[in-house]
Amino acid sequence: MAVSQAAWKAEQAIGHGDNAVTAQDVTNPALNREKWGDTSETMKALVWMGKNTVEVVDCPKPKVIEDRDVILKITGSTVCGSDLHLLHGSVVELQKGDILGHEFCGIVDEMGSGVKNLKKGDRVVASFQIACGDCLYCNKKLSSQCARTNASSVENAMYGGRTAGMFGYSHFTGGFAGGQAEYTRVPFGDVNLLKLPDDVPDEKGLYLSDVVCTSWNCVVDTGVKEGDVVAIWGAGPIGQMCADFCFINGASRVIMIDQNWRLDYVKQKYPAVETVDFTALKGTKAVVSKLKEMVDGHGPDVALECVAGEYPKSWLHTVELMTGLETDTSEILNECIESVKNYGRVGITGVYVGYTNHFNIGSVMERGIRFIGNGQAPVHLYWDDLLKRIQKGEIDPLKMITHRVRVEDLDKVYHKFDNKEDGMQKVYVQTRFSQEPCAGSPALTTY
């Protein structure tokens, strides 16, 4: 596919190589307000301003830069647990002023001349990853690994390869402005936007952007099948959706490991799920022992890690993380590995960004454990089918939504989410362009 003249000029201006074919590093509106923004109109957006600091600011509305761009009026976004890694500064390559948010839906406002399958006013949801639609991976609908939308040399050096660009997730993944704003530019909008039918409200369609597809990928990629007993680490929205999807795929039992109000929420909304409060157990191998006790002495068939690597339990990993000796703790990974049956499967969906110490590679090898990095879910592979399941009522994303909030309050919402306040699980973020709440949507909470 030929590189557009605008993209080529943008790449040269910001020093990127030949692999990327879309303008990047436009996350920060202060970089070049006239080049990347429409200075005739301002919008509200949530920006990262340093470790543990986010602010709602007024900045220019994005403009069409390339001929396959789409500018969306944002009607809904959300806060993901992985956004907290950005808040904490644990994801590299963040710049002050970067607009956050990788899950959003909206209304088509403007388009480049190359977009033929959409029209102004269409309701759409965006894939959280940015795919070109025409590379080795995109041709297989493995959109999360697009070879052309992330020119980060840092990621290439760290991982031995690049993943797709992502909205609002630092310059490590391309530097694209996110959707926790009133407008967002969507590169390759003709492939990265899915039309929403009238019978799917924004409060349900939004989550096809990430959480629904990510949870589905975790379950099917790890190979949950008929009769399996599945243990899930993490009772947040990803873990909750995974529980539903495990049962859809034939699991006989689902056991969820977490603590506090998250488990209380699961008991209320997902009564078929068994729970384990790890804080009530004693000993370094307590979770492993408990799961083996619960499942015939051998443990579950499958373990799904839906937490992340930045939450240490022991003083050793706390020190190693604080001193930069590792970026991610291996404690939950080892619990997953040691808990499952011999020849069991372990799927990793929680975010891990670098390196870990004390990883039990011996157990993986000697016991034949299938250790699977689920990767960033290839949204394009799943979202058509999952949309139909939402239409049929097989999937109900509203189950995990506890709050409806305003984009103007997102800085406060981040800190409440981080501090586990107000029983906050998944939020729906409305803007001045949002429709009236659908049936079942939480009432608006202002902060």
C-alpha positions as CSV (number, residue, x, y, z in Angstrom):
1,M,0.0,0.0,0.0
2,A,1.4,3.4,-0.9
3,V,2.3,5.8,1.8
4,S,0.2,9.0,1.6
5,Q,2.2,12.2,1.0
6,A,0.8,13.7,4.2
7,A,1.9,10.6,6.2
8,W,5.4,10.6,4.6
9,K,5.9,14.3,5.5
10,A,4.6,13.7,9.0
11,E,7.0,10.8,9.5
12,Q,10.0,12.8,8.3
13,A,9.1,15.7,10.5
14,I,9.0,13.6,13.6
15,G,11.9,11.3,12.8
16,H,10.1,8.0,12.3
17,G,11.3,5.3,10.0
18,D,9.8,3.6,6.9
19,N,7.5,1.1,8.7
20,A,4.8,3.5,9.8
21,V,2.3,4.8,7.3
22,T,0.3,7.2,9.4
23,A,1.1,10.4,11.3
24,Q,2.1,9.6,14.9
25,D,3.2,11.3,18.1
26,V,0.2,13.6,17.9
27,T,-1.0,12.7,21.4
28,N,0.2,15.9,22.9
29,P,-1.7,19.0,21.7
30,A,1.2,21.2,22.7
31,L,3.6,19.6,20.3
32,N,2.2,21.6,17.3
33,R,-1.3,23.0,17.8
34,E,-1.7,24.3,14.3
35,K,-0.2,21.2,12.6
36,W,-2.2,18.6,14.5
37,G,-5.3,20.6,15.6
38,D,-8.2,22.6,14.3
39,T,-7.5,25.8,16.2
40,S,-11.0,27.2,15.3
41,E,-12.6,24.9,17.9
42,T,-11.5,23.7,21.3
43,M,-12.5,20.6,23.2
44,K,-12.2,19.1,26.6
45,A,-9.7,16.2,27.0
46,L,-8.0,14.3,29.8
47,V,-4.3,14.6,29.7
48,W,-1.4,13.0,31.6
49,M,0.7,15.6,33.4
50,G,3.2,13.4,35.3
51,K,3.2,10.4,37.6
52,N,-0.2,10.2,39.4
53,T,-1.4,13.4,37.8
54,V,-4.1,13.8,35.2
55,E,-6.0,17.0,34.2
56,V,-9.0,17.9,32.1
57,V,-7.8,20.7,29.7
58,D,-9.1,22.7,26.8
59,C,-7.2,22.0,23.6
60,P,-7.7,22.1,19.8
61,K,-10.1,19.7,18.2
62,P,-8.2,17.3,16.0
63,K,-8.3,17.7,12.2
64,V,-8.0,15.4,9.2
65,I,-4.4,14.9,8.4
66,E,-4.5,12.0,6.0
67,D,-7.1,10.9,3.4
68,R,-8.3,7.8,5.5
69,D,-8.7,9.8,8.7
70,V,-12.1,10.1,10.4
71,I,-12.8,12.7,13.1
72,L,-15.3,11.5,15.7
73,K,-17.6,13.4,18.0
74,I,-17.1,11.2,21.1
75,T,-20.4,10.1,22.6
76,G,-18.9,7.5,25.1
77,S,-15.6,6.4,26.5
78,T,-14.5,4.6,29.7
79,V,-11.6,4.1,32.1
80,C,-9.8,0.8,31.8
81,G,-7.8,-0.8,34.6
82,S,-4.8,-0.6,32.3
83,D,-5.2,3.2,32.3
84,L,-4.0,3.1,35.9
85,H,-0.6,1.9,34.6
86,L,-0.4,5.1,32.7
87,L,-1.5,7.2,35.7
88,H,1.2,5.5,37.8
89,G,3.8,6.2,35.1
90,S,4.7,2.5,34.8
91,V,4.3,2.6,31.0
92,V,7.3,4.2,29.2
93,E,7.3,7.0,26.7
94,L,4.6,9.2,28.2
95,Q,4.8,12.9,27.7
96,K,3.1,15.6,29.6
97,G,-0.1,16.7,27.8
98,D,-0.7,13.3,26.2
99,I,-4.5,12.7,25.7
100,L,-5.5,9.3,27.3
101,G,-8.2,6.8,26.6
102,H,-8.2,3.8,24.3
103,E,-11.9,2.8,24.4
104,F,-14.5,5.0,22.8
105,C,-17.5,5.3,20.4
106,G,-18.9,8.3,18.6
107,I,-20.5,9.9,15.6
108,V,-18.7,10.5,12.4
109,D,-18.1,14.3,12.1
110,E,-15.5,14.6,9.3
111,M,-13.6,12.3,6.9
112,G,-10.7,12.2,4.5
113,S,-11.4,11.7,0.8
114,G,-10.2,8.0,1.0
115,V,-13.0,6.9,3.4
116,K,-15.8,5.5,1.3
117,N,-17.7,3.1,3.7
118,L,-18.9,5.7,6.2
119,K,-20.9,8.9,6.1
120,K,-21.3,11.9,8.4
121,G,-23.6,11.0,11.3
122,D,-22.9,7.3,11.4
123,R,-22.7,5.8,14.9
124,V,-19.5,3.8,15.3
125,V,-17.2,2.2,17.8
126,A,-13.4,2.3,17.4
127,S,-11.0,-0.5,17.8
128,F,-8.6,0.4,20.6
129,Q,-5.7,-0.6,18.4
130,I,-5.0,1.1,15.0
131,A,-4.7,-1.2,12.0
132,C,-3.7,-0.4,8.5
133,G,-5.9,-3.1,7.0
134,D,-3.4,-4.3,4.5
135,C,-0.3,-5.8,6.1
136,L,0.7,-9.4,6.9
137,Y,-1.2,-9.4,10.2
138,C,-4.2,-7.2,9.1
139,N,-4.9,-9.6,6.2
140,K,-5.5,-12.3,8.9
141,K,-7.5,-9.8,11.0
142,L,-4.8,-9.9,13.7
143,S,-5.2,-6.2,14.1
144,S,-3.3,-5.9,17.3
145,Q,-0.1,-6.8,15.6
146,C,-0.4,-4.4,12.6
147,A,3.1,-3.9,11.1
148,R,2.5,-0.4,9.9
149,T,1.0,1.8,12.6
150,N,3.7,1.9,15.3
151,A,7.2,3.1,14.5
152,S,8.4,3.0,18.2
153,S,12.1,2.1,18.2
154,V,11.9,1.6,22.0
155,E,9.2,-1.1,21.7
156,N,11.1,-2.7,18.9
157,A,14.3,-2.9,21.0
158,M,12.5,-4.1,24.1
159,Y,10.3,-6.8,22.5
160,G,12.2,-7.8,19.4
161,G,9.3,-6.5,17.3
162,R,6.5,-4.0,17.3
163,T,2.8,-4.2,18.0
164,A,0.0,-2.1,16.5
165,G,-0.4,1.6,17.4
166,M,-2.9,2.2,20.2
167,F,-5.0,5.2,21.1
168,G,-4.0,7.1,24.2
169,Y,-1.4,4.7,25.4
170,S,1.9,6.6,25.2
171,H,4.5,7.0,22.4
172,F,5.6,3.4,23.1
173,T,2.5,2.5,21.0
174,G,2.7,5.2,18.4
175,G,1.7,8.4,20.2
176,F,-1.9,8.6,19.0
177,A,-4.3,10.9,20.9
178,G,-6.9,9.0,22.9
179,G,-10.7,9.1,23.2
180,Q,-11.2,10.5,26.7
181,A,-12.0,13.7,25.0
182,E,-14.8,15.3,23.0
183,Y,-13.3,14.6,19.6
184,T,-10.7,12.0,18.4
185,R,-8.9,11.5,15.1
186,V,-9.1,7.9,13.9
187,P,-6.4,7.0,11.4
188,F,-7.5,4.4,8.8
189,G,-11.0,5.1,9.9
190,D,-12.4,2.9,7.1
191,V,-11.0,-0.2,8.9
192,N,-10.9,0.8,12.5
193,L,-14.5,1.8,13.0
194,L,-17.5,-0.6,13.3
195,K,-21.0,0.7,12.6
196,L,-23.4,0.3,15.5
197,P,-27.0,-0.7,14.7
198,D,-29.9,1.1,16.2
199,D,-30.7,-1.7,18.6
200,V,-27.3,-1.5,20.2
201,P,-27.0,1.6,22.4
202,D,-23.6,3.3,23.0
203,E,-23.6,1.9,26.6
204,K,-23.3,-1.6,25.1
205,G,-21.5,-1.0,21.8
206,L,-18.7,1.0,23.4
207,Y,-17.2,-2.0,25.1
208,L,-16.5,-3.7,21.8
209,S,-13.6,-1.3,21.6
210,D,-11.6,-3.3,24.1
211,V,-13.0,-5.1,27.1
212,V,-15.5,-7.4,25.4
213,C,-13.0,-8.4,22.7
214,T,-10.1,-8.7,25.1
215,S,-12.1,-11.0,27.5
216,W,-13.3,-13.2,24.6
217,N,-9.7,-13.5,23.2
218,C,-8.4,-14.4,26.7
219,V,-10.9,-17.3,26.9
220,V,-10.8,-18.7,23.3
221,D,-7.0,-18.1,22.9
222,T,-6.2,-20.0,26.1
223,G,-8.5,-22.8,24.8
224,V,-11.3,-23.0,27.4
225,K,-13.5,-26.0,26.4
226,E,-16.3,-28.2,27.5
227,G,-16.0,-29.4,31.1
228,D,-13.0,-27.3,32.1
229,V,-12.6,-25.9,35.5
230,V,-11.2,-22.3,35.2
231,A,-9.6,-20.1,37.8
232,I,-9.5,-16.4,37.1
233,W,-7.2,-14.0,38.9
234,G,-8.8,-10.5,39.0
235,A,-12.5,-9.7,39.6
236,G,-12.6,-6.5,37.5
237,P,-14.5,-6.0,34.3
238,I,-12.1,-8.2,32.2
239,G,-12.4,-11.1,34.8
240,Q,-16.1,-10.7,34.9
241,M,-16.5,-10.9,31.2
242,C,-14.1,-13.8,31.1
243,A,-16.3,-15.7,33.6
244,D,-19.4,-15.3,31.3
245,F,-17.4,-16.3,28.3
246,C,-16.0,-19.4,30.0
247,F,-19.5,-20.6,30.7
248,I,-20.5,-19.8,27.1
249,N,-17.6,-22.0,25.9
250,G,-18.6,-24.9,28.1
251,A,-16.6,-24.5,31.4
252,S,-18.1,-26.6,34.2
253,R,-16.9,-24.3,37.0
254,V,-15.3,-20.8,37.3
255,I,-13.4,-19.7,40.4
256,M,-12.4,-16.1,40.8
257,I,-9.5,-14.9,43.0
258,D,-9.5,-11.3,44.3
259,Q,-10.4,-9.3,47.4
260,N,-12.7,-6.7,49.0
261,W,-15.8,-5.1,47.2
262,R,-14.8,-6.6,43.8
263,L,-15.6,-10.1,45.1
264,D,-18.8,-8.8,46.7
265,Y,-19.9,-7.4,43.3
266,V,-19.1,-10.7,41.6
267,K,-21.2,-12.6,44.2
268,Q,-24.1,-10.3,43.4
269,K,-23.9,-10.1,39.6
270,Y,-22.4,-13.5,38.8
271,P,-23.9,-16.0,41.2
272,A,-22.6,-19.1,39.3
273,V,-19.0,-18.0,40.0
274,E,-17.1,-19.4,43.0
275,T,-14.8,-16.9,44.8
276,V,-11.6,-17.0,46.8
277,D,-10.5,-14.0,48.9
278,F,-6.7,-14.3,48.9
279,T,-6.4,-11.9,51.9
280,A,-8.2,-14.5,54.1
281,L,-5.6,-17.2,53.3
282,K,-2.3,-17.8,55.2
283,G,1.1,-18.7,53.7
284,T,3.1,-18.0,50.6
285,K,1.5,-20.8,48.6
286,A,-2.0,-20.3,50.1
287,V,-3.8,-19.6,46.8
288,V,-2.2,-22.6,45.2
289,S,-3.1,-24.9,48.1
290,K,-6.7,-23.6,48.2
291,L,-7.3,-24.1,44.5
292,K,-5.9,-27.7,44.6
293,E,-8.2,-28.3,47.6
294,M,-11.2,-27.0,45.7
295,V,-10.5,-29.0,42.5
296,D,-9.9,-32.7,43.2
297,G,-6.4,-32.2,44.7
298,H,-4.9,-31.4,41.3
299,G,-6.1,-27.9,40.6
300,P,-8.1,-26.3,37.7
301,D,-7.5,-27.1,34.1
302,V,-7.1,-23.4,33.1
303,A,-5.8,-20.3,34.8
304,L,-6.6,-16.8,33.4
305,E,-4.5,-13.9,34.6
306,C,-6.6,-10.7,34.4
307,V,-4.8,-8.5,36.9
308,A,-1.4,-7.1,35.7
309,G,2.2,-7.1,36.8
310,E,2.6,-4.0,38.8
311,Y,0.9,-5.1,42.0
312,P,3.4,-6.9,44.3
313,K,2.5,-8.9,47.3
314,S,5.9,-9.5,48.9
315,W,8.5,-7.1,50.2
316,L,11.0,-8.6,47.8
317,H,9.1,-7.7,44.6
318,T,8.1,-4.4,46.1
319,V,11.8,-3.5,46.5
320,E,12.7,-4.8,43.1
321,L,10.0,-2.8,41.4
322,M,10.9,0.4,43.4
323,T,14.5,0.1,42.5
324,G,14.0,-0.7,38.8
325,L,15.3,-4.3,39.0
326,E,12.1,-5.5,37.4
327,T,9.1,-3.8,35.8
328,D,6.6,-6.5,36.6
329,T,6.1,-9.0,39.5
330,S,5.9,-12.7,38.8
331,E,3.9,-13.6,41.9
332,I,0.5,-14.0,40.2
333,L,2.1,-15.7,37.2
334,N,3.7,-18.3,39.5
335,E,0.4,-18.8,41.3
336,C,-1.3,-19.5,38.0
337,I,1.4,-21.9,36.8
338,E,1.6,-23.8,40.1
339,S,-2.2,-24.0,40.6
340,V,-3.2,-25.7,37.3
341,K,-3.1,-29.4,36.7
342,N,-0.1,-30.9,34.9
343,Y,-0.5,-30.0,31.2
344,G,-2.8,-27.2,32.3
345,R,-3.1,-23.9,30.4
346,V,-2.3,-20.4,31.6
347,G,-3.5,-17.4,29.7
348,I,-2.0,-13.9,30.3
349,T,-4.2,-11.0,29.6
350,G,-3.2,-8.6,32.4
351,V,-0.8,-5.9,31.2
352,Y,2.9,-6.8,31.5
353,V,5.3,-4.2,30.0
354,G,8.8,-5.5,30.5
355,Y,10.8,-7.9,32.7
356,T,10.2,-10.0,35.8
357,N,12.3,-11.9,38.3
358,H,11.9,-15.3,40.0
359,F,9.6,-16.7,37.3
360,N,9.0,-20.4,37.8
361,I,10.2,-21.6,34.4
362,G,11.0,-25.0,35.8
363,S,7.3,-25.7,36.6
364,V,6.3,-24.6,33.1
365,M,8.8,-27.0,31.5
366,E,8.6,-30.0,33.8
367,R,4.8,-30.1,34.2
368,G,4.1,-29.4,30.6
369,I,2.2,-26.1,31.3
370,R,1.0,-24.3,28.2
371,F,1.9,-20.7,29.1
372,I,0.1,-18.4,26.6
373,G,0.6,-14.7,26.2
374,N,-2.8,-13.7,24.9
375,G,-1.4,-10.4,23.6
376,Q,-3.5,-7.3,23.0
377,A,-6.7,-8.8,21.6
378,P,-7.1,-8.6,17.8
379,V,-10.4,-6.7,18.0
380,H,-11.1,-7.0,14.2
381,L,-11.1,-10.8,14.5
382,Y,-14.0,-10.8,16.9
383,W,-16.1,-7.7,16.9
384,D,-18.6,-8.6,14.2
385,D,-19.5,-11.9,15.9
386,L,-19.6,-10.3,19.4
387,L,-21.8,-7.4,18.1
388,K,-24.3,-10.0,17.0
389,R,-24.1,-11.7,20.4
390,I,-24.9,-8.4,22.0
391,Q,-27.9,-7.9,19.7
392,K,-29.2,-11.4,20.6
393,G,-28.8,-10.7,24.3
394,E,-26.1,-13.5,24.8
395,I,-23.7,-10.8,26.1
396,D,-24.7,-7.9,28.3
397,P,-21.9,-5.4,28.9
398,L,-24.2,-3.4,31.2
399,K,-23.6,-6.0,33.9
400,M,-20.2,-4.6,34.7
401,I,-21.1,-0.8,34.5
402,T,-21.5,0.8,37.9
403,H,-21.2,4.5,37.1
404,R,-22.0,7.1,34.5
405,V,-19.8,10.2,34.7
406,R,-19.0,13.3,32.7
407,V,-15.8,13.9,30.7
408,E,-15.3,17.1,32.7
409,D,-14.9,15.0,35.9
410,L,-12.5,12.4,34.5
411,D,-9.5,13.6,36.5
412,K,-11.4,13.0,39.7
413,V,-12.8,9.7,38.4
414,Y,-9.2,8.4,37.7
415,H,-8.3,8.9,41.3
416,K,-11.5,7.4,42.7
417,F,-11.0,4.4,40.4
418,D,-7.4,4.1,41.6
419,N,-8.3,4.4,45.3
420,K,-11.1,1.8,44.9
421,E,-13.7,4.3,46.0
422,D,-17.5,4.4,45.5
423,G,-17.6,0.7,44.5
424,M,-16.4,1.8,41.0
425,Q,-16.1,-1.0,38.5
426,K,-16.6,0.0,34.8
427,V,-17.7,3.6,34.0
428,Y,-19.5,5.1,31.1
429,V,-18.1,8.6,30.3
430,Q,-20.6,10.9,28.6
431,T,-19.9,14.1,26.6
432,R,-22.0,17.0,25.3
433,F,-22.6,14.8,22.2
434,S,-24.0,11.8,24.1
435,Q,-27.4,10.4,23.6
436,E,-29.9,10.0,26.4
437,P,-29.0,7.1,28.7
438,C,-30.3,3.7,27.6
439,A,-32.5,1.5,29.8
440,G,-30.3,-0.1,32.5
441,S,-27.6,2.6,32.4
442,P,-26.5,3.9,35.8
443,A,-27.7,7.4,36.8
444,L,-25.2,10.2,36.2
445,T,-22.8,10.8,39.1
446,T,-21.0,14.2,39.2
447,Y,-17.9,14.9,41.2
